[in-house]
Amino acid sequence: MKKEQKVIKVRPGERVSCPTKYHENWNLHPRVYIDLKDKKTNSCPYCGTTFKVEKES
């Protein structure tokens, strides 16, 4: 059975790192910065958490 991955919505231009300070295990893996500059979504290579850029309002 595949574990369901989290999807975290972020604002355009926001700097994103994983794990976030809101993860239960904030020291789960080394901190990595997620590149969302040219993409709408991207995932953490360690845990698979997906980060998705919200539409600007």
PDB file of N, CA, C and O in Angstrom:
ATOM      1  N   MET A   1       0.846  -1.180   0.000  1.00  0.00           N
ATOM      2  CA  MET A   1       0.000   0.000   0.000  1.00  0.00           C
ATOM      3  C   MET A   1       0.894   1.248   0.000  1.00  0.00           C
ATOM      4  O   MET A   1       1.821   1.353   0.803  1.00  0.00           O
ATOM      5  N   LYS A   2       0.613   2.172  -0.890  1.00  0.00           N
ATOM      6  CA  LYS A   2       1.409   3.386  -1.004  1.00  0.00           C
ATOM      7  C   LYS A   2       0.950   4.423   0.007  1.00  0.00           C
ATOM      8  O   LYS A   2      -0.247   4.657   0.174  1.00  0.00           O
ATOM      9  N   LYS A   3       1.918   5.045   0.683  1.00  0.00           N
ATOM     10  CA  LYS A   3       1.605   6.072   1.670  1.00  0.00           C
ATOM     11  C   LYS A   3       1.168   7.354   0.957  1.00  0.00           C
ATOM     12  O   LYS A   3       1.809   7.783  -0.003  1.00  0.00           O
ATOM     13  N   GLU A   4       0.084   7.962   1.427  1.00  0.00           N
ATOM     14  CA  GLU A   4      -0.411   9.200   0.832  1.00  0.00           C
ATOM     15  C   GLU A   4       0.536  10.348   1.178  1.00  0.00           C
ATOM     16  O   GLU A   4       0.907  10.525   2.339  1.00  0.00           O
ATOM     17  N   GLN A   5       0.925  11.124   0.172  1.00  0.00           N
ATOM     18  CA  GLN A   5       1.855  12.225   0.370  1.00  0.00           C
ATOM     19  C   GLN A   5       1.103  13.530   0.620  1.00  0.00           C
ATOM     20  O   GLN A   5       0.001  13.730   0.110  1.00  0.00           O
ATOM     21  N   LYS A   6       1.705  14.402   1.400  1.00  0.00           N
ATOM     22  CA  LYS A   6       1.117  15.709   1.692  1.00  0.00           C
ATOM     23  C   LYS A   6       1.301  16.645   0.509  1.00  0.00           C
ATOM     24  O   LYS A   6       2.281  16.547  -0.230  1.00  0.00           O
ATOM     25  N   VAL A   7       0.344  17.556   0.339  1.00  0.00           N
ATOM     26  CA  VAL A   7       0.461  18.637  -0.635  1.00  0.00           C
ATOM     27  C   VAL A   7       0.371  19.933   0.153  1.00  0.00           C
ATOM     28  O   VAL A   7      -0.612  20.179   0.853  1.00  0.00           O
ATOM     29  N   ILE A   8       1.404  20.761   0.035  1.00  0.00           N
ATOM     30  CA  ILE A   8       1.459  22.030   0.754  1.00  0.00           C
ATOM     31  C   ILE A   8       1.349  23.157  -0.260  1.00  0.00           C
ATOM     32  O   ILE A   8       2.134  23.232  -1.205  1.00  0.00           O
ATOM     33  N   LYS A   9       0.369  24.035  -0.059  1.00  0.00           N
ATOM     34  CA  LYS A   9       0.173  25.174  -0.954  1.00  0.00           C
ATOM     35  C   LYS A   9       1.038  26.335  -0.478  1.00  0.00           C
ATOM     36  O   LYS A   9       1.105  26.629   0.716  1.00  0.00           O
ATOM     37  N   VAL A  10       1.701  26.992  -1.436  1.00  0.00           N
ATOM     38  CA  VAL A  10       2.571  28.119  -1.120  1.00  0.00           C
ATOM     39  C   VAL A  10       2.222  29.306  -2.009  1.00  0.00           C
ATOM     40  O   VAL A  10       1.617  29.143  -3.069  1.00  0.00           O
ATOM     41  N   ARG A  11       2.606  30.493  -1.573  1.00  0.00           N
ATOM     42  CA  ARG A  11       2.361  31.711  -2.348  1.00  0.00           C
ATOM     43  C   ARG A  11       3.417  31.857  -3.446  1.00  0.00           C
ATOM     44  O   ARG A  11       4.538  31.372  -3.297  1.00  0.00           O
ATOM     45  N   PRO A  12       3.067  32.516  -4.533  1.00  0.00           N
ATOM     46  CA  PRO A  12       4.052  32.769  -5.589  1.00  0.00           C
ATOM     47  C   PRO A  12       5.250  33.532  -5.021  1.00  0.00           C
ATOM     48  O   PRO A  12       5.076  34.499  -4.280  1.00  0.00           O
ATOM     49  N   GLY A  13       6.455  33.103  -5.363  1.00  0.00           N
ATOM     50  CA  GLY A  13       7.666  33.769  -4.910  1.00  0.00           C
ATOM     51  C   GLY A  13       8.136  33.368  -3.521  1.00  0.00           C
ATOM     52  O   GLY A  13       9.186  33.829  -3.072  1.00  0.00           O
ATOM     53  N   GLU A  14       7.383  32.521  -2.832  1.00  0.00           N
ATOM     54  CA  GLU A  14       7.750  32.109  -1.477  1.00  0.00           C
ATOM     55  C   GLU A  14       8.923  31.123  -1.526  1.00  0.00           C
ATOM     56  O   GLU A  14       8.946  30.219  -2.361  1.00  0.00           O
ATOM     57  N   ARG A  15       9.893  31.306  -0.628  1.00  0.00           N
ATOM     58  CA  ARG A  15      11.021  30.383  -0.518  1.00  0.00           C
ATOM     59  C   ARG A  15      10.556  29.163   0.276  1.00  0.00           C
ATOM     60  O   ARG A  15      10.004  29.299   1.367  1.00  0.00           O
ATOM     61  N   VAL A  16      10.783  27.977  -0.275  1.00  0.00           N
ATOM     62  CA  VAL A  16      10.247  26.756   0.318  1.00  0.00           C
ATOM     63  C   VAL A  16      11.374  25.783   0.643  1.00  0.00           C
ATOM     64  O   VAL A  16      12.254  25.536  -0.181  1.00  0.00           O
ATOM     65  N   SER A  17      11.332  25.234   1.859  1.00  0.00           N
ATOM     66  CA  SER A  17      12.279  24.188   2.235  1.00  0.00           C
ATOM     67  C   SER A  17      11.521  23.037   2.874  1.00  0.00           C
ATOM     68  O   SER A  17      10.414  23.205   3.385  1.00  0.00           O
ATOM     69  N   CYS A  18      12.137  21.876   2.832  1.00  0.00           N
ATOM     70  CA  CYS A  18      11.540  20.681   3.423  1.00  0.00           C
ATOM     71  C   CYS A  18      12.615  19.975   4.238  1.00  0.00           C
ATOM     72  O   CYS A  18      13.756  19.894   3.783  1.00  0.00           O
ATOM     73  N   PRO A  19      12.303  19.467   5.406  1.00  0.00           N
ATOM     74  CA  PRO A  19      10.997  19.491   6.038  1.00  0.00           C
ATOM     75  C   PRO A  19      10.662  20.891   6.539  1.00  0.00           C
ATOM     76  O   PRO A  19      11.550  21.672   6.882  1.00  0.00           O
ATOM     77  N   THR A  20       9.371  21.191   6.575  1.00  0.00           N
ATOM     78  CA  THR A  20       8.936  22.492   7.077  1.00  0.00           C
ATOM     79  C   THR A  20       8.903  22.457   8.597  1.00  0.00           C
ATOM     80  O   THR A  20       8.968  21.387   9.203  1.00  0.00           O
ATOM     81  N   LYS A  21       8.804  23.617   9.203  1.00  0.00           N
ATOM     82  CA  LYS A  21       8.726  23.660  10.670  1.00  0.00           C
ATOM     83  C   LYS A  21       7.414  23.077  11.178  1.00  0.00           C
ATOM     84  O   LYS A  21       7.255  22.865  12.380  1.00  0.00           O
ATOM     85  N   TYR A  22       6.472  22.817  10.272  1.00  0.00           N
ATOM     86  CA  TYR A  22       5.177  22.266  10.663  1.00  0.00           C
ATOM     87  C   TYR A  22       5.125  20.740  10.572  1.00  0.00           C
ATOM     88  O   TYR A  22       4.141  20.137  11.001  1.00  0.00           O
ATOM     89  N   HIS A  23       6.160  20.106  10.024  1.00  0.00           N
ATOM     90  CA  HIS A  23       6.204  18.646   9.977  1.00  0.00           C
ATOM     91  C   HIS A  23       6.295  18.093  11.396  1.00  0.00           C
ATOM     92  O   HIS A  23       6.941  18.680  12.264  1.00  0.00           O
ATOM     93  N   GLU A  24       5.644  16.965  11.616  1.00  0.00           N
ATOM     94  CA  GLU A  24       5.722  16.316  12.928  1.00  0.00           C
ATOM     95  C   GLU A  24       7.166  15.990  13.269  1.00  0.00           C
ATOM     96  O   GLU A  24       7.607  16.217  14.395  1.00  0.00           O
ATOM     97  N   ASN A  25       7.897  15.465  12.312  1.00  0.00           N
ATOM     98  CA  ASN A  25       9.309  15.140  12.497  1.00  0.00           C
ATOM     99  C   ASN A  25      10.131  16.142  11.703  1.00  0.00           C
ATOM    100  O   ASN A  25      10.566  15.843  10.591  1.00  0.00           O
ATOM    101  N   TRP A  26      10.348  17.328  12.261  1.00  0.00           N
ATOM    102  CA  TRP A  26      11.034  18.386  11.524  1.00  0.00           C
ATOM    103  C   TRP A  26      12.471  18.010  11.184  1.00  0.00           C
ATOM    104  O   TRP A  26      13.073  18.615  10.297  1.00  0.00           O
ATOM    105  N   ASN A  27      13.034  17.013  11.882  1.00  0.00           N
ATOM    106  CA  ASN A  27      14.393  16.575  11.570  1.00  0.00           C
ATOM    107  C   ASN A  27      14.380  15.227  10.845  1.00  0.00           C
ATOM    108  O   ASN A  27      15.303  14.427  10.998  1.00  0.00           O
ATOM    109  N   LEU A  28      13.353  14.984  10.073  1.00  0.00           N
ATOM    110  CA  LEU A  28      13.149  13.737   9.346  1.00  0.00           C
ATOM    111  C   LEU A  28      14.279  13.453   8.349  1.00  0.00           C
ATOM    112  O   LEU A  28      14.701  12.306   8.203  1.00  0.00           O
ATOM    113  N   HIS A  29      14.759  14.476   7.677  1.00  0.00           N
ATOM    114  CA  HIS A  29      15.823  14.332   6.682  1.00  0.00           C
ATOM    115  C   HIS A  29      16.543  15.664   6.567  1.00  0.00           C
ATOM    116  O   HIS A  29      16.084  16.654   7.138  1.00  0.00           O
ATOM    117  N   PRO A  30      17.676  15.721   5.833  1.00  0.00           N
ATOM    118  CA  PRO A  30      18.380  16.995   5.667  1.00  0.00           C
ATOM    119  C   PRO A  30      17.469  18.037   5.013  1.00  0.00           C
ATOM    120  O   PRO A  30      16.626  17.700   4.182  1.00  0.00           O
ATOM    121  N   ARG A  31      17.645  19.292   5.393  1.00  0.00           N
ATOM    122  CA  ARG A  31      16.842  20.365   4.796  1.00  0.00           C
ATOM    123  C   ARG A  31      17.247  20.565   3.343  1.00  0.00           C
ATOM    124  O   ARG A  31      18.430  20.655   3.016  1.00  0.00           O
ATOM    125  N   VAL A  32      16.248  20.633   2.488  1.00  0.00           N
ATOM    126  CA  VAL A  32      16.464  20.916   1.073  1.00  0.00           C
ATOM    127  C   VAL A  32      15.524  22.041   0.662  1.00  0.00           C
ATOM    128  O   VAL A  32      14.404  22.143   1.162  1.00  0.00           O
ATOM    129  N   TYR A  33      15.991  22.880  -0.248  1.00  0.00           N
ATOM    130  CA  TYR A  33      15.152  23.950  -0.777  1.00  0.00           C
ATOM    131  C   TYR A  33      14.518  23.460  -2.072  1.00  0.00           C
ATOM    132  O   TYR A  33      15.183  22.881  -2.932  1.00  0.00           O
ATOM    133  N   ILE A  34      13.231  23.704  -2.188  1.00  0.00           N
ATOM    134  CA  ILE A  34      12.452  23.213  -3.319  1.00  0.00           C
ATOM    135  C   ILE A  34      12.346  24.311  -4.373  1.00  0.00           C
ATOM    136  O   ILE A  34      11.878  25.413  -4.086  1.00  0.00           O
ATOM    137  N   ASP A  35      12.782  24.004  -5.594  1.00  0.00           N
ATOM    138  CA  ASP A  35      12.763  24.974  -6.690  1.00  0.00           C
ATOM    139  C   ASP A  35      11.369  25.042  -7.305  1.00  0.00           C
ATOM    140  O   ASP A  35      10.891  24.074  -7.897  1.00  0.00           O
ATOM    141  N   LEU A  36      10.729  26.191  -7.158  1.00  0.00           N
ATOM    142  CA  LEU A  36       9.408  26.409  -7.755  1.00  0.00           C
ATOM    143  C   LEU A  36       9.427  27.583  -8.733  1.00  0.00           C
ATOM    144  O   LEU A  36       8.375  28.056  -9.164  1.00  0.00           O
ATOM    145  N   LYS A  37      10.619  28.047  -9.079  1.00  0.00           N
ATOM    146  CA  LYS A  37      10.738  29.223  -9.930  1.00  0.00           C
ATOM    147  C   LYS A  37      10.097  29.021 -11.302  1.00  0.00           C
ATOM    148  O   LYS A  37       9.354  29.886 -11.766  1.00  0.00           O
ATOM    149  N   ASP A  38      10.370  27.910 -11.948  1.00  0.00           N
ATOM    150  CA  ASP A  38       9.848  27.656 -13.293  1.00  0.00           C
ATOM    151  C   ASP A  38       8.777  26.577 -13.314  1.00  0.00           C
ATOM    152  O   ASP A  38       8.362  26.128 -14.382  1.00  0.00           O
ATOM    153  N   LYS A  39       8.329  26.162 -12.132  1.00  0.00           N
ATOM    154  CA  LYS A  39       7.351  25.076 -12.040  1.00  0.00           C
ATOM    155  C   LYS A  39       6.194  25.490 -11.148  1.00  0.00           C
ATOM    156  O   LYS A  39       6.347  26.353 -10.284  1.00  0.00           O
ATOM    157  N   LYS A  40       5.042  24.876 -11.357  1.00  0.00           N
ATOM    158  CA  LYS A  40       3.876  25.121 -10.492  1.00  0.00           C
ATOM    159  C   LYS A  40       3.883  24.171  -9.306  1.00  0.00           C
ATOM    160  O   LYS A  40       3.356  24.498  -8.242  1.00  0.00           O
ATOM    161  N   THR A  41       4.482  22.986  -9.483  1.00  0.00           N
ATOM    162  CA  THR A  41       4.586  22.014  -8.397  1.00  0.00           C
ATOM    163  C   THR A  41       5.959  21.352  -8.446  1.00  0.00           C
ATOM    164  O   THR A  41       6.585  21.256  -9.502  1.00  0.00           O
ATOM    165  N   ASN A  42       6.409  20.900  -7.280  1.00  0.00           N
ATOM    166  CA  ASN A  42       7.650  20.152  -7.181  1.00  0.00           C
ATOM    167  C   ASN A  42       7.602  19.371  -5.880  1.00  0.00           C
ATOM    168  O   ASN A  42       6.914  19.766  -4.938  1.00  0.00           O
ATOM    169  N   SER A  43       8.327  18.271  -5.825  1.00  0.00           N
ATOM    170  CA  SER A  43       8.295  17.407  -4.651  1.00  0.00           C
ATOM    171  C   SER A  43       9.661  17.301  -3.998  1.00  0.00           C
ATOM    172  O   SER A  43      10.692  17.466  -4.649  1.00  0.00           O
ATOM    173  N   CYS A  44       9.653  17.026  -2.708  1.00  0.00           N
ATOM    174  CA  CYS A  44      10.874  16.799  -1.952  1.00  0.00           C
ATOM    175  C   CYS A  44      11.473  15.459  -2.390  1.00  0.00           C
ATOM    176  O   CYS A  44      10.761  14.457  -2.446  1.00  0.00           O
ATOM    177  N   PRO A  45      12.772  15.431  -2.701  1.00  0.00           N
ATOM    178  CA  PRO A  45      13.379  14.172  -3.125  1.00  0.00           C
ATOM    179  C   PRO A  45      13.509  13.144  -2.001  1.00  0.00           C
ATOM    180  O   PRO A  45      13.680  11.956  -2.275  1.00  0.00           O
ATOM    181  N   TYR A  46      13.432  13.577  -0.753  1.00  0.00           N
ATOM    182  CA  TYR A  46      13.563  12.654   0.377  1.00  0.00           C
ATOM    183  C   TYR A  46      12.235  12.040   0.802  1.00  0.00           C
ATOM    184  O   TYR A  46      12.120  10.819   0.907  1.00  0.00           O
ATOM    185  N   CYS A  47      11.230  12.884   1.048  1.00  0.00           N
ATOM    186  CA  CYS A  47       9.985  12.370   1.633  1.00  0.00           C
ATOM    187  C   CYS A  47       8.796  12.406   0.677  1.00  0.00           C
ATOM    188  O   CYS A  47       7.753  11.819   0.967  1.00  0.00           O
ATOM    189  N   GLY A  48       8.941  13.087  -0.458  1.00  0.00           N
ATOM    190  CA  GLY A  48       7.865  13.114  -1.434  1.00  0.00           C
ATOM    191  C   GLY A  48       6.794  14.160  -1.192  1.00  0.00           C
ATOM    192  O   GLY A  48       5.833  14.237  -1.957  1.00  0.00           O
ATOM    193  N   THR A  49       6.933  14.973  -0.141  1.00  0.00           N
ATOM    194  CA  THR A  49       5.960  16.037   0.089  1.00  0.00           C
ATOM    195  C   THR A  49       5.925  16.933  -1.141  1.00  0.00           C
ATOM    196  O   THR A  49       6.972  17.337  -1.648  1.00  0.00           O
ATOM    197  N   THR A  50       4.728  17.243  -1.621  1.00  0.00           N
ATOM    198  CA  THR A  50       4.565  18.062  -2.811  1.00  0.00           C
ATOM    199  C   THR A  50       4.239  19.491  -2.414  1.00  0.00           C
ATOM    200  O   THR A  50       3.422  19.732  -1.525  1.00  0.00           O
ATOM    201  N   PHE A  51       4.885  20.427  -3.079  1.00  0.00           N
ATOM    202  CA  PHE A  51       4.641  21.850  -2.864  1.00  0.00           C
ATOM    203  C   PHE A  51       4.021  22.393  -4.142  1.00  0.00           C
ATOM    204  O   PHE A  51       4.532  22.170  -5.239  1.00  0.00           O
ATOM    205  N   LYS A  52       2.908  23.112  -3.984  1.00  0.00           N
ATOM    206  CA  LYS A  52       2.152  23.618  -5.131  1.00  0.00           C
ATOM    207  C   LYS A  52       1.948  25.120  -4.973  1.00  0.00           C
ATOM    208  O   LYS A  52       1.508  25.589  -3.923  1.00  0.00           O
ATOM    209  N   VAL A  53       2.272  25.867  -6.025  1.00  0.00           N
ATOM    210  CA  VAL A  53       2.101  27.316  -6.009  1.00  0.00           C
ATOM    211  C   VAL A  53       0.631  27.639  -6.224  1.00  0.00           C
ATOM    212  O   VAL A  53       0.016  27.175  -7.183  1.00  0.00           O
ATOM    213  N   GLU A  54       0.064  28.455  -5.303  1.00  0.00           N
ATOM    214  CA  GLU A  54      -1.323  28.900  -5.437  1.00  0.00           C
ATOM    215  C   GLU A  54      -1.402  29.978  -6.495  1.00  0.00           C
ATOM    216  O   GLU A  54      -0.419  30.664  -6.774  1.00  0.00           O
ATOM    217  N   LYS A  55      -2.576  30.123  -7.082  1.00  0.00           N
ATOM    218  CA  LYS A  55      -2.796  31.203  -8.042  1.00  0.00           C
ATOM    219  C   LYS A  55      -2.771  32.532  -7.311  1.00  0.00           C
ATOM    220  O   LYS A  55      -3.214  32.635  -6.167  1.00  0.00           O
ATOM    221  N   GLU A  56      -2.244  33.558  -7.989  1.00  0.00           N
ATOM    222  CA  GLU A  56      -2.254  34.896  -7.403  1.00  0.00           C
ATOM    223  C   GLU A  56      -3.669  35.436  -7.433  1.00  0.00           C
ATOM    224  O   GLU A  56      -4.395  35.258  -8.411  1.00  0.00           O
ATOM    225  N   SER A  57      -4.058  36.105  -6.340  1.00  0.00           N
ATOM    226  CA  SER A  57      -5.417  36.662  -6.306  1.00  0.00           C
ATOM    227  C   SER A  57      -5.409  38.159  -6.398  1.00  0.00           C
ATOM    228  O   SER A  57      -6.469  38.784  -6.383  1.00  0.00           O
TER     229      SER A  57
END
